[in-house]
Amino acid sequence: MTENNKAPEAIEDDPIEVRRAKRAALIAAGEDPYGHAFAYSHHVAQLNELYGHLEDGDSTEDAVDVAGRIMAKRVQGKIAFLELQDATDTIQLFCRINALGEDAFARCKDLDVGDWIGVHGTMMRTKRGQLSVAVESFELLSKSLRPLPEKFHGLTDKETRYRQRYVDLVVNPEVRSVFEKRFKIVSAIRRYMEDQGFYEVETPFLHPIIGGANAKPFTTHFNALDRDYYLRIATELPLKRLLVGGFEKVFEIGRQFRNEGMDPYHNPEFTTMEAYQAFSDLNGMMDLTQGYVQAAALAACGTLQITYQGTEIDLSGEWRRASMVELASEGAGEDVSFDRTREELVAILERSGGHAEDAWGKGKLIAEIFEAVAESKLVQPTFVVDHPLEVSPLAKKKADNPELTQRFELFICGHEYANAFTELNDPVDQAERFRVQVEAKDMGDDEAMGFDHDYIRALEYGMPPAGGVGVGIDRLVMLLADAPTIRDVLLFPHMKDEVPAGGAKPAGAAAAAAETAAAAAAAAAATAPTPAADASASAAEAPAPIDFSKVVIEPLFEEEVDFDTFSKSDFRAVKVKECVAVPKSKKLLQFTLDDGTDADRVILSGIHAYYEPEELVGRTLIAITNLPPRKMMGVYSCGMLLSAIHEEPGEDGQPEERLNLLMVSDRIPAGAKLY
């Protein structure tokens, strides 16, 4: 850009407006800020490999063309150093006024971090040992209007990283490596299945009847048929119809949709691989599952000895196979089987921290006891077999024990990764199980399956004995990429609506202005000294103001509390070290807190309807820390987190409770007391 077209100095404090002014100046000068196709000769990784042998100070006549994004810029008089990043690696660009000429060098200095450029030059290594491209000419391919996060501080806020994955991938190289592993894992599973003789098929996303799993569906309206359909919750029933049609081995890798909660191991939209093989059974599915998991591990990690969140896992050898009854008995330290009375099983479950529902039979109770006492202990790969019929409506009964089914779940590090059956191919038995599901749905279970008459008709034509398995791809990627939460392995995880500071979401031009202002503030915060950055971040994340006229007073405190009683309460600032959803609870979150002492404090709070665990990690909250421990879902909760509760009119006009967890400045140290 020439001197006459430089951006006005008056807006230097607004980085986005400065860049917009540069864009306008380029257009006014007849230049296109968004370029055209560029024929590069090499990727950067190739140049780093081909010219890695150059000695310090060496120059070549070898011409190269590279393209990428500017990640750093440093100007020293008549020399400028740029860091260029493409899809493979980074390299330095060595720009001299003598080689470029005054006008081109001025345009080079006017480039911004984040701009995409194409470069022509020759390979060299500087006297200080930096492999570089000596730039002879360059083209602007795309003007960046938003500054990237400053390199030292980076992009660290998890919510921003998940919401703006495109920026996360640019500035955090380790994130890119996670998704490269994901691509390798999916590819390896697909190759393994094809090598085993399976055909990859595609089945519908839209189903007229929910089936194949117990889950709450997403509902949509099919205009052409004028009826509601469901986004699929599983691919099982369509795939098994193909076995009826004569295909022997089929599999599908695809998205499933379950309208349920989000936590570190669950996302409403997720990816599975389901496979079905005629003339096979549960044992065949165990062999198949071990094979594709090991193939995925070798492709992603290069080894079968991996580490997940500090725990060493050995995926080699033959994996353990054990029955659910056996493992539940081991964990409980006493016999857990169908020989016990229902009352005895209820007592075992409640001693283990669980809670029994009146409608549960022995099979469901055994499954709940297993989850309470054994699941978390299954660190090394374990196939858990022989599930109760009550919790396995699509699996084939065991011939020698009709209360159990030919089903397994694969557990690693205390989490389920795969689920498999010897498939039920008796249409009469299957129809009866569908009827039970329909009865459950009529009783209010919105996760129960419907009665799929066409699937029963298909079975009546005859389906060969078969084995079937489903594996959660996202969880497997978490394991092999050592990722603590499912959002870390989803390119675009679902997030709550983004609401600007100050209240309701603005519309139209106001929304654009607010977004621009927020981005400018974020850019300024990234480059400011740490205290200023902290202050800017706190302002940007300030919650919307609350109308306190709607606050609901807890009945306990409607009357006056004497001062002596109140003064005994120990109110402290606590920092959230970890937050997870409590298994088997739709409401509870479990917080691990730094309260300023040497020991972590655990508090459970029923606020999952209002917050996801990930968004609370790192926050500073207020808690009462001297309440007596209270056991909830088998976990002792030591204190209470404070929230502000108010009511808003719901869709039906009736008041609905809203909750706002009290959060304070992160500059307040853990353990600070409130007076």
C-alpha positions in Angstrom: 0.0 0.0 0.0 1.4 3.4 -1.0 1.9 6.3 1.4 -1.2 8.1 0.0 -3.4 5.0 0.7 -2.4 4.4 4.3 -5.2 3.9 6.9 -6.1 7.0 9.0 -4.2 7.3 12.2 -7.4 8.3 14.1 -8.6 4.7 14.4 -5.3 3.1 15.4 -6.9 2.0 18.7 -9.5 -0.1 16.9 -7.6 -2.9 15.1 -10.6 -4.1 13.1 -11.4 -0.7 11.8 -7.7 -0.2 10.9 -7.9 -3.4 8.8 -11.2 -2.4 7.2 -9.6 0.9 6.2 -6.7 -1.0 4.6 -9.2 -3.1 2.7 -11.0 0.0 1.5 -7.7 1.6 0.4 -6.7 -1.5 -1.6 -10.1 -1.5 -3.4 -9.7 2.3 -4.1 -6.3 1.6 -5.6 -7.8 -1.0 -7.9 -6.4 -4.0 -6.1 -8.5 -7.1 -5.0 -8.0 -7.8 -1.3 -9.3 -11.4 -1.8 -7.1 -12.5 -4.7 -7.4 -15.5 -7.0 -6.1 -19.0 -7.4 -2.4 -19.4 -6.7 -0.2 -22.2 -8.0 2.2 -23.2 -5.2 5.2 -25.4 -6.0 5.7 -26.9 -2.6 4.1 -27.3 0.8 6.2 -25.8 3.6 6.9 -29.2 5.2 8.4 -30.3 1.9 10.7 -27.3 1.8 11.8 -27.9 5.4 12.7 -31.5 4.5 14.3 -30.7 1.1 16.5 -27.9 2.4 17.1 -28.9 5.9 20.8 -29.6 4.9 21.6 -25.9 4.2 24.4 -24.5 6.3 24.1 -21.1 8.1 24.4 -18.3 5.6 23.9 -20.6 2.5 21.8 -19.3 -0.4 20.4 -21.1 -3.4 19.0 -20.2 -6.9 16.2 -22.7 -6.3 12.9 -20.9 -7.1 9.8 -21.9 -5.0 6.2 -20.7 -4.7 4.4 -21.1 -1.4 1.1 -19.9 0.0 -0.2 -19.6 3.6 -1.2 -17.3 6.5 1.0 -14.8 8.1 1.4 -15.8 11.8 4.0 -13.2 12.9 5.7 -10.1 11.5 8.8 -8.2 12.5 10.2 -5.2 10.6 13.8 -4.0 11.1 14.6 -1.0 8.9 14.9 -2.2 5.4 14.3 -5.9 6.3 11.1 -7.6 7.3 10.7 -11.2 8.7 7.3 -12.9 8.3 6.3 -16.3 9.6 4.2 -18.2 7.1 2.0 -21.1 8.0 0.3 -23.5 5.6 -1.5 -26.7 6.1 1.7 -28.6 6.8 4.2 -26.4 8.7 5.7 -22.9 9.2 8.6 -21.2 7.5 10.3 -17.8 7.7 10.0 -15.3 4.9 13.0 -13.0 4.5 11.9 -9.8 2.8 14.5 -7.1 1.8 13.8 -3.7 0.2 16.6 -4.3 -2.3 14.9 -7.5 -3.6 11.3 -6.2 -3.5 11.7 -2.5 -4.4 10.4 0.4 -2.3 6.7 0.1 -3.3 6.4 -3.7 -2.8 8.4 -3.4 0.5 6.0 -0.7 1.7 3.1 -3.1 0.9 4.9 -5.9 2.7 5.2 -3.8 5.9 1.5 -3.0 5.6 0.5 -6.6 5.7 -1.2 -7.8 8.9 -0.9 -11.0 11.0 -3.7 -13.3 9.7 -3.4 -12.2 6.0 -3.1 -15.0 3.4 -0.4 -14.4 0.9 1.3 -16.2 -2.0 5.1 -15.9 -2.3 7.7 -16.4 -5.0 11.3 -16.6 -3.9 14.5 -18.7 -3.5 15.6 -20.9 -0.6 18.3 -19.8 1.9 19.3 -20.1 5.5 20.1 -17.0 7.4 23.4 -16.4 9.3 21.5 -17.1 12.5 20.4 -20.5 11.2 16.8 -19.9 10.2 15.7 -21.7 7.0 13.9 -19.1 4.9 12.4 -18.1 1.6 14.1 -15.0 0.2 11.0 -13.2 -1.1 11.2 -11.8 -4.6 7.5 -11.1 -5.0 4.2 -11.7 -3.2 0.5 -11.5 -3.7 -2.2 -10.7 -1.1 -4.7 -13.6 -1.4 -7.1 -12.7 1.4 -7.2 -9.8 3.8 -7.8 -10.7 7.5 -10.2 -8.2 9.1 -10.0 -9.7 12.6 -6.7 -9.9 14.6 -5.7 -13.4 15.6 -5.2 -13.9 19.4 -1.7 -12.7 20.4 0.7 -15.6 20.2 2.0 -15.5 23.8 -1.4 -15.7 25.5 -3.0 -17.7 22.7 -6.6 -18.7 22.6 -7.2 -20.5 25.9 -10.9 -19.8 26.9 -12.6 -23.1 26.2 -16.0 -21.7 25.3 -14.3 -19.4 22.7 -12.2 -22.2 21.4 -15.2 -24.5 20.8 -17.4 -21.7 19.4 -14.7 -20.4 17.1 -13.0 -23.6 16.1 -11.6 -22.0 13.0 -9.5 -19.7 15.1 -8.6 -22.5 17.5 -7.2 -24.6 14.6 -5.1 -21.6 13.5 -3.5 -20.7 16.8 -3.3 -24.0 18.7 -1.3 -26.6 16.7 -2.1 -29.4 19.2 -5.8 -29.0 18.3 -5.1 -29.7 14.7 -3.2 -32.8 15.7 -6.2 -34.1 17.5 -8.4 -33.9 14.4 -5.7 -35.3 12.2 -5.8 -38.3 14.6 -9.6 -38.4 14.2 -9.3 -38.6 10.4 -6.8 -41.4 10.7 -9.0 -43.3 13.1 -12.0 -43.2 10.9 -10.0 -44.1 7.9 -8.3 -47.0 9.6 -11.7 -48.4 10.8 -13.1 -48.1 7.3 -10.1 -49.9 5.8 -10.2 -52.6 8.4 -13.9 -53.3 7.9 -13.5 -53.4 4.1 -10.5 -55.8 4.5 -12.8 -58.1 6.5 -15.2 -58.2 3.6 -17.8 -55.7 4.8 -19.7 -53.4 2.5 -20.2 -49.8 3.6 -23.8 -48.7 3.1 -26.0 -45.7 3.7 -29.3 -45.7 5.5 -31.9 -42.9 6.1 -31.4 -40.1 8.6 -35.2 -39.6 8.8 -37.2 -42.3 10.5 -41.0 -42.6 10.8 -40.6 -44.7 14.0 -37.8 -44.4 16.6 -35.9 -47.7 17.1 -32.6 -49.4 17.6 -32.0 -47.8 21.0 -33.6 -46.3 24.0 -33.2 -42.5 23.6 -35.2 -39.3 23.3 -35.3 -38.3 19.6 -35.2 -35.0 17.7 -38.5 -34.5 15.9 -38.9 -32.7 12.5 -41.8 -32.3 10.1 -41.7 -34.0 6.6 -43.6 -31.5 4.5 -44.1 -33.7 1.4 -45.6 -36.5 3.5 -47.3 -34.0 6.0 -46.2 -36.0 9.1 -43.6 -35.8 11.8 -40.4 -37.8 11.4 -37.5 -38.4 13.8 -33.7 -37.9 13.3 -32.2 -41.4 13.7 -31.0 -42.5 17.1 -29.4 -45.6 15.7 -28.8 -47.4 12.3 -29.5 -50.9 13.7 -32.9 -51.8 12.2 -32.2 -50.6 8.6 -28.9 -52.4 8.6 -30.4 -55.7 9.8 -33.1 -55.4 7.1 -30.1 -55.7 4.6 -29.2 -59.0 6.2 -32.7 -60.2 5.4 -32.2 -59.0 1.9 -29.1 -61.2 1.5 -26.1 -59.0 2.3 -23.8 -60.9 4.6 -21.6 -58.2 6.0 -22.6 -54.5 6.2 -21.5 -51.4 8.2 -22.2 -47.7 8.3 -20.2 -44.8 9.8 -22.5 -41.9 10.4 -24.2 -39.4 12.6 -26.8 -40.2 15.2 -29.0 -37.7 17.0 -30.3 -38.1 20.6 -32.1 -35.2 22.2 -30.5 -35.5 25.6 -28.0 -33.8 27.8 -24.4 -32.8 27.2 -21.4 -33.7 29.4 -17.8 -34.7 28.8 -18.8 -38.0 27.3 -22.1 -37.2 25.6 -23.1 -34.9 22.7 -26.6 -34.9 21.2 -25.1 -35.2 17.7 -22.4 -37.9 17.6 -20.8 -40.4 15.2 -21.0 -44.2 15.4 -19.9 -47.2 13.4 -22.5 -50.0 13.4 -21.7 -53.4 11.7 -23.7 -56.6 11.2 -22.5 -60.0 10.1 -24.6 -62.9 9.1 -23.8 -66.3 10.6 -21.7 -64.7 13.3 -22.4 -64.2 17.0 -21.2 -62.4 20.1 -17.7 -64.0 20.0 -17.3 -63.0 16.4 -18.2 -59.4 17.3 -15.6 -59.4 20.1 -12.9 -60.5 17.7 -14.0 -57.9 15.2 -14.1 -55.1 17.8 -10.7 -55.8 19.1 -9.4 -55.8 15.5 -10.7 -52.4 14.5 -9.8 -50.7 17.8 -6.3 -52.0 17.5 -6.1 -50.9 13.9 -7.3 -47.4 14.8 -4.7 -47.2 17.7 -1.9 -48.1 15.4 -3.0 -45.6 12.8 -3.4 -42.7 15.3 -0.7 -43.5 17.8 1.7 -46.0 16.2 1.5 -48.2 19.3 -1.0 -50.3 21.3 0.4 -49.0 24.6 -1.3 -45.7 25.1 -1.9 -43.2 28.0 -5.2 -41.7 28.7 -5.3 -38.8 31.2 -2.3 -40.2 33.0 -3.5 -43.8 33.0 -1.5 -46.4 31.0 -3.7 -48.6 28.8 -2.5 -51.8 27.1 -4.6 -52.5 24.0 -2.5 -55.5 22.9 -3.0 -59.2 23.6 -6.4 -60.9 24.2 -8.8 -58.6 26.1 -10.6 -59.9 29.2 -14.1 -61.3 28.9 -16.3 -61.3 32.1 -20.0 -61.5 32.9 -21.9 -58.6 34.4 -23.0 -60.7 37.3 -19.3 -61.8 38.0 -18.1 -58.2 37.9 -21.0 -56.8 40.0 -20.3 -59.5 42.6 -16.6 -58.6 42.6 -17.3 -54.9 43.1 -20.0 -55.4 45.7 -18.0 -57.9 47.7 -21.0 -60.3 47.8 -23.2 -62.4 45.5 -25.1 -60.3 43.0 -27.3 -62.6 41.0 -30.9 -63.6 40.1 -30.7 -66.0 43.1 -31.0 -63.1 45.4 -34.4 -61.6 46.3 -35.4 -58.3 44.8 -35.3 -56.7 48.3 -31.7 -58.0 48.8 -30.6 -56.5 45.4 -32.3 -53.2 46.3 -30.3 -53.2 49.6 -27.0 -53.9 47.8 -27.7 -51.0 45.4 -28.6 -48.5 48.1 -25.5 -49.5 50.1 -23.5 -48.8 47.0 -24.9 -45.3 46.7 -27.6 -45.9 44.1 -31.4 -45.6 44.3 -33.9 -48.1 43.1 -37.1 -47.4 41.3 -40.3 -49.4 42.1 -40.7 -50.5 38.5 -37.2 -52.1 38.3 -36.9 -55.9 38.2 -33.9 -58.0 39.2 -32.2 -57.5 35.8 -32.3 -53.7 36.0 -31.1 -53.8 39.6 -28.1 -56.0 38.7 -27.2 -53.6 35.9 -27.5 -50.6 38.3 -25.3 -52.4 40.9 -22.7 -53.1 38.2 -22.6 -49.5 37.2 -22.3 -48.4 40.8 -19.5 -50.8 42.0 -17.7 -52.2 39.0 -17.8 -49.9 35.9 -15.2 -47.4 37.0 -12.7 -50.2 38.0 -12.6 -51.5 34.4 -9.4 -49.7 33.3 -7.9 -52.2 30.9 -10.0 -53.4 27.9 -12.8 -55.6 29.2 -15.7 -57.2 27.4 -18.6 -57.3 29.8 -21.0 -60.1 28.7 -24.3 -61.7 29.7 -26.5 -58.6 30.2 -29.9 -59.0 31.8 -32.8 -59.3 29.4 -34.6 -56.4 31.1 -31.9 -53.9 29.8 -31.3 -55.5 26.4 -34.6 -55.5 24.4 -32.9 -56.3 21.0 -30.4 -59.0 22.1 -30.9 -62.7 21.8 -31.5 -64.7 25.0 -28.9 -67.1 26.3 -30.0 -70.6 25.6 -29.1 -71.9 29.1 -30.4 -68.8 31.0 -33.4 -66.9 29.5 -32.9 -64.1 32.1 -29.6 -63.1 30.4 -28.8 -62.1 26.8 -25.9 -62.6 24.4 -24.7 -59.0 24.7 -21.4 -57.3 25.5 -20.2 -53.8 26.2 -16.5 -52.9 25.9 -15.2 -50.9 28.8 -11.8 -49.1 28.9 -10.8 -46.6 31.6 -14.2 -47.0 33.2 -16.1 -45.9 30.1 -18.2 -47.8 27.5 -16.8 -47.8 24.0 -18.8 -50.5 22.1 -22.1 -52.4 22.4 -22.8 -55.7 20.7 -25.3 -58.5 20.5 -25.9 -61.9 19.1 -28.9 -60.5 17.2 -32.4 -61.4 17.9 -33.9 -62.9 14.7 -37.1 -64.5 16.1 -40.0 -62.2 14.8 -42.4 -63.5 17.5 -40.0 -62.8 20.3 -39.1 -59.4 18.8 -42.7 -58.4 18.4 -43.4 -59.1 22.1 -40.4 -57.0 23.1 -41.7 -54.1 21.0 -45.0 -54.4 22.8 -43.3 -54.0 26.1 -41.5 -50.9 24.8 -44.8 -49.5 23.6 -46.3 -50.1 27.0 -43.4 -48.2 28.6 -43.9 -45.3 26.1 -47.6 -45.2 27.0 -46.6 -44.9 30.7 -44.6 -41.8 29.8 -41.1 -43.2 28.9 -40.2 -40.9 26.0 -37.0 -42.9 25.4 -38.8 -46.2 24.7 -39.0 -47.5 21.1 -42.1 -47.7 18.9 -43.5 -50.8 17.4 -41.8 -51.2 14.0 -44.3 -53.3 12.0 -42.1 -53.3 8.9 -39.1 -54.6 10.8 -41.2 -57.5 12.2 -42.4 -58.2 8.6 -38.8 -58.3 7.5 -37.9 -60.8 10.3 -40.8 -62.9 9.2 -39.2 -63.4 5.8 -36.2 -64.8 7.8 -33.0 -63.1 9.0 -30.0 -65.4 9.4 -28.3 -65.8 12.8 -26.0 -62.7 13.1 -23.8 -60.6 15.3 -24.0 -56.9 15.5 -21.8 -54.2 17.1 -21.8 -50.4 17.5 -18.9 -48.3 18.5 -18.8 -44.6 19.5 -16.3 -43.0 17.2 -16.1 -39.8 19.3 -15.3 -41.6 22.5 -12.7 -43.7 20.7 -11.0 -40.6 19.4 -11.0 -39.2 22.9 -9.2 -42.3 24.1 -6.6 -42.4 21.4 -6.1 -38.6 21.3 -5.9 -38.3 25.1 -8.8 -35.7 25.1 -10.6 -35.1 28.4 -14.0 -34.1 26.9 -16.0 -35.0 23.8 -16.0 -31.3 22.7 -12.3 -31.5 22.2 -12.8 -34.1 19.4 -15.8 -32.5 17.7 -14.9 -29.9 15.1 -18.1 -27.9 15.8 -19.6 -28.9 19.2 -23.0 -27.6 20.1 -23.0 -24.5 22.3 -25.6 -22.4 24.1 -26.5 -19.2 22.2 -23.9 -16.5 22.3 -25.2 -13.5 24.2 -23.3 -10.2 24.2 -22.5 -8.4 27.5 -25.3 -6.2 28.7 -28.4 -8.3 28.1 -30.5 -9.7 25.2 -29.1 -10.6 21.9 -29.1 -7.5 19.5 -30.6 -7.8 16.1 -29.6 -6.6 12.6 -27.0 -3.9 12.3 -26.8 -3.6 16.1 -25.8 -7.2 16.3 -23.0 -6.6 13.7 -21.8 -3.5 15.6 -21.8 -5.4 18.9 -20.0 -8.3 17.4 -17.3 -6.0 15.9 -16.9 -4.1 19.2 -16.6 -7.4 21.1 -13.9 -8.6 18.7 -12.0 -5.3 19.0 -12.1 -5.6 22.8 -10.9 -9.2 22.6 -8.0 -8.2 20.3 -7.0 -5.3 22.6 -7.1 -7.6 25.6 -4.9 -10.1 23.9 -2.1 -7.6 23.4 -2.4 -5.6 26.6 -0.5 -6.3 29.8 -1.9 -9.1 31.9 -4.0 -7.1 34.4 -5.6 -5.1 31.6 -6.3 -8.2 29.7 -7.9 -9.8 32.8 -10.1 -6.7 33.3 -11.2 -6.7 29.6 -12.0 -10.4 29.7 -14.1 -10.0 32.9 -16.0 -7.2 31.3 -16.7 -9.1 28.1 -18.0 -12.1 30.1 -20.1 -10.1 32.5 -23.6 -11.7 33.0 -26.7 -10.0 31.8 -28.3 -7.7 34.5 -31.0 -9.4 36.6 -34.4 -7.9 37.4 -34.2 -8.4 41.2 -37.9 -7.6 41.6 -38.5 -11.2 40.4 -36.2 -12.8 42.9 -37.7 -15.7 44.8 -36.8 -15.9 48.5 -36.2 -19.4 49.9 -39.0 -20.0 52.5 -36.3 -20.8 55.1 -35.1 -17.2 55.0 -38.5 -15.4 54.7 -38.3 -14.7 58.4 -35.4 -12.9 60.0 -32.2 -14.8 60.8 -30.5 -13.7 64.0 -27.0 -12.2 63.5 -25.2 -14.9 65.5 -26.6 -17.7 63.4 -25.8 -15.9 60.1 -22.2 -15.0 61.3 -21.4 -18.7 61.8 -21.7 -19.3 58.0 -18.3 -19.6 56.3 -18.7 -17.9 52.9 -15.6 -18.4 50.8 -14.4 -17.8 47.2 -13.6 -21.2 45.6 -12.1 -21.9 42.3 -13.4 -24.7 40.0 -10.7 -27.2 39.3 -13.0 -29.8 37.7 -16.7 -30.1 37.0 -18.4 -33.2 35.7 -22.0 -34.4 35.3 -22.9 -37.0 38.0 -23.7 -40.3 36.3 -27.4 -41.4 36.5 -28.5 -37.8 37.4 -29.9 -35.3 34.9 -29.6 -32.5 37.4 -26.4 -32.8 39.5 -23.0 -31.4 38.7 -20.0 -32.5 40.8 -17.5 -29.7 41.5 -13.9 -30.3 42.6 -12.9 -27.0 44.2 -9.8 -25.2 45.5 -11.0 -23.5 48.7 -7.6 -22.2 49.8 -6.7 -25.3 51.9 -4.4 -28.2 51.0 -7.3 -30.5 50.3 -9.8 -30.4 47.4 -13.4 -29.8 48.3 -16.2 -31.7 46.5 -19.7 -30.0 46.2 -22.6 -31.3 44.3 -25.2 -28.8 42.9 -28.4 -29.5 41.0 -27.8 -26.9 38.3 -27.1 -29.0 35.2 -30.3 -27.6 33.5 -28.6 -24.2 33.5 -24.9 -24.9 32.9 -22.7 -27.3 31.1 -19.6 -28.6 33.1 -17.0 -27.3 30.7 -18.1 -23.7 31.0 -17.6 -23.6 34.7 -14.0 -24.9 34.9 -11.7 -22.2 36.0 -14.4 -19.9 37.4 -14.3 -18.4 40.8 -17.6 -19.0 42.8 -18.9 -18.4 46.2 -19.6 -21.3 48.6 -20.7 -22.0 52.2 -17.9 -24.3 53.3 -18.9 -25.2 56.9 -22.1 -27.2 56.3 -22.1 -30.9 57.4 -21.3 -33.3 54.6 -24.4 -34.6 52.8 -24.5 -37.8 50.7 -26.0 -37.4 47.3 -26.0 -40.2 44.6 -23.3 -42.0 46.7 -21.0 -38.9 46.8 -20.5 -36.7 49.9 -21.2 -33.1 49.1 -19.2 -30.8 51.5 -20.9 -27.4 51.3 -23.2 -25.4 49.1 -22.6 -23.2 46.0 -24.6 -19.9 46.0 -26.9 -19.0 43.2 -29.3 -16.2 42.5 -32.8 -17.5 41.5 -35.5 -15.6 39.8 -38.6 -16.3 37.8 -39.6 -15.5 34.2 -42.9 -16.2 32.4 -42.6 -19.4 30.4 -44.2 -20.3 27.0 -47.5 -21.2 28.7 -47.5 -18.0 30.7 -46.7 -19.8 34.0 -43.6 -18.7 36.0 -40.4 -20.6 35.3 -37.4 -20.6 37.6 -34.1 -19.3 36.3 -30.9 -19.7 38.1 -27.6 -17.7 37.9 -24.6 -19.2 39.7 -22.7 -16.5 41.6 -19.4 -15.8 39.9 -16.8 -13.3 41.0 -13.5 -11.9 39.6 -10.8 -14.4 39.1 -8.4 -12.1 40.8 -10.0 -13.0 44.2 -7.9 -15.8 45.6 -9.3 -19.2 46.6 -10.2 -19.3 50.2 -10.9 -15.5 50.5 -13.7 -15.1 53.1 -16.8 -12.9 52.7 -17.9 -10.6 55.5 
